[in-house]
Amino acid sequence: MRTITFYRQKRIDGGIRTGVEVGGNTVLSTFESGGGKHDPALLWYVDVLCEGRRLPKDSEEARDWLSLQKKNVRRLLDALAKKVVAGVDAGDWPVHQQGTFHGVKMRVSCSAVRRLEARKLTGILGDIAEHWEEYVGSLAAV
């Protein structure tokens, strides 16, 4: 089974890393520096894992395919955002929303390490849904 994973994560130092893995290897990535004292520990993350037999194998095909999945990904992100409106109890991370579209299984997962960050997840999920094509399109090849 082939896999493609889109991820977006925020670090304690304020940096935000966004990327795509194909078969477990990072092929596209970008990093926005947060400007704080270097601390790579994560505050939160959102992963969109896709599994299917006919998924693309290279970075540009994966980018194109992910762009075409905007509607399906948004549906899952929006459903997950409704689950985490006020956050999630600390012992229950990560939380997931999944669906199958045209033979491809998709699972959106998210987690946060602090209560304040957990309360922001609804907005973070909405931001990814709103800017999906922009985030996917702006990633640099690794």
VENHU-V76518 format. One record per helix or strand. SS is the DSSP state (h for helix, s for strand). FROM is the first residue (numbers start at 1). LEN is the number of residues. If there is no record, write none. Layout:
BEGIN
SS_FROM_LEN ; SS_FROM_LEN
END
This chain:
BEGIN
s_2_10 ; s_16_7 ; s_25_8 ; s_42_11 ; h_59_10 ; h_70_14 ; h_90_3 ; s_95_7 ; s_104_9 ; h_115_5 ; h_121_10 ; h_132_6 ; s_140_2
END
